[in-house]
């Protein structure tokens, strides 16, 4: 078992929260909405923070929520516990979709849904170019920084390929790639009593 000093010495705040960064939940975060999640911050400013959980795939598909998408190869992800009746999407087609907002180079969110829908129905996009979500994750001003200070989140740089990936082991992979001490955390069982 790791002692408290090990956990206290980890640099959860090596990177500051910002648009285009990942939030990696600490292994024992008790909130079931965020257990072992990877969140892509799409906005972070003085008004608060907005992000999408990119590693929690649902059993339903986007067309189950929006019938006009017909049948697609895309999966639907739970973006977070807020506004679960709304659909969001990230994509690589910012130059093609009006109203798209850049998150980081080659990755955007939102934009004209009719344009997205038409291109999806014509099979012009594949799963490496767009990802659909219901709900989002949000924080009021200062709330996210408080949670980072409490070591609930590890902030890491994001990239488009990882954010668009459907890798079920994304949480573990990102921790492992962040250094030896974080690799140890990635191998902890969900319930320490199982060890």
N, C-alpha and C positions, 0 to 999 in steps of 0.2 A: 504494500500500500504506500502511496506517495504521501510524504508529509506536507503540511500546510505551506512550508517555505518554498517547496518546489512550485506549487501553484502560484504563490505570490510573486515569484521571480520571473514568471513568463511575461513576455512583452505583448500583452493584448492590444496595446495602443501604439505599436510601432508605426502604423500608418494612421492618419486622421480620417474620419469618415468624410466622404465626398461623393458626389455623383460619379458613377463608374467604378465604385469599389464594392467588394464583397464584404458581407458580414457573415462570419462563421460562428455559429452558436457554440458556446462551451459545452463539453460533453454531458453535464448534469443539469442543464437548464430545465427547471421543472415545468415550464409552460408547455403543454402538449402541442400547441400551435407552432412552436419553434424548436422542438426537440430535434437536434442534429440537422439543422437547416443551413442552407446557403442562401443568403438574400443578396440580390443585386440592387444597390442603391441607384434609383433613377433620378432622384432629387434629394438635395441636402442643402438647406440654406437657413436663414434666420426665421423662416416661417415653419420649419420642421423638416421632417424626412419622409420620403416615400420610397418603398422598395417592393420587389417581387421575389418570393421564395422560388428559386429556380430548380430545386431538387425534390419536390414533392408531387410526383405524378398521380393523377386521379384515375379511376377506372373508367370514367366516361370520356367521350371524345368531344371536340369543339362542336361538331355538328349535332350532338345530343342537346346542346344548349342553344345553338343557332341553326335551325333547320336549313336555312338558305345556303349554308356552306356545303350542302350535299354530303358526299362521302370523301373524307380526306385521310391522308396517312398520318396526320398530326395527332399528338397527344395533348391532353389538357392537364395543366398543373394548377395546384392551389397556390395562388400568389400571396395568400395571407388571410387573416380572419376578418378583415374589414371589407365591406361592400361585396359580399360573396355573391351578389346577384348581378355583378357587372363583369364584363370580359375586358382583359387587357392583353397586349401583345408586344413582344420585342422582335426586332427584325434587322436585316442587313440592307434593306432597300430604301434608305432615307432619301436617295436621289430620285426615286420613282414614286414615292407615296407622299402626297401633299400633307403638310401639317406634322410630319414626323419630327420628333425631338431627339437630338443626338445625346447619347449617354456617354459614349467614348468612341474613338475612331472605328468606323465600320459597324456600329451597333446603335440602334434607335429604338424608341418606343412610341406607340400611338400612331396617329396619322389617320388619314381618310379611310374609314373602314370599308366603304363601298369599293374603293380601289383594291384594298387587300383582298376582300371577298371575291371580286371578279378574277383576280390573278390566281387565287387559290383554286377556284372552280375550273380554271383553264389549265391547271397543273403546271403553272409557271414557277412555282416555288417548291422547294423541298424542305425537309425537317431541319436542315442545317442553316436555313435562312429565316425561319420564323418560329416563334413559340407562343402558345396561347395560355392564358391564365384566367381563373376566376378569383376575385378578391385581391387585396393588396395588404401590405404591412405599412403601418404609419406611426410616426412619433411626433409629438408636439415639440415646440422649441425647447432645446436643452435635454429632453427626455432620453434621446439616444446616447448622448455623451454621458449622462448619468449611468446608463446601463453598461456602457463601455468601462467607465470607472469602477463599476462593481464586478468587472470581468465576466460579463454575460456574453460579450461579443468580441471576436478577434477580427480586426479590420485588415483586409488584404487587397492588393490590386486585382481588378477583374480583367477578363478578356472576352471577346465576343464568342469564340469557339466554346469555351467552358460554359458561359451563360446559356448558350443555345443547346448544349449537350443534354441528352436524356440519361446520362450516366447515373445509375442508382447509388454508386459509391463516391459521388462527387464530394460530399462532406469529408469523408475519410481521406480521399486523395489530396484535397487541398491542404488538410492539416499535415499529412505526411510530407508534402513538398515544402512545408514552411520551416522545417528544421527538426532535429532529433527530439527535442523536448515536446514539440507539438505532435510528433509521430507517436510518442508514448501516449499522449492523450487520445489520439485517434483509435488506439487499440483497447481503450477502456470499455468494459461492457456497459450497456445502457443502465443497468442496475448494479452498482458496485458490490452488492450482497451476493450476486451470482458468481463472483470470482472465487 
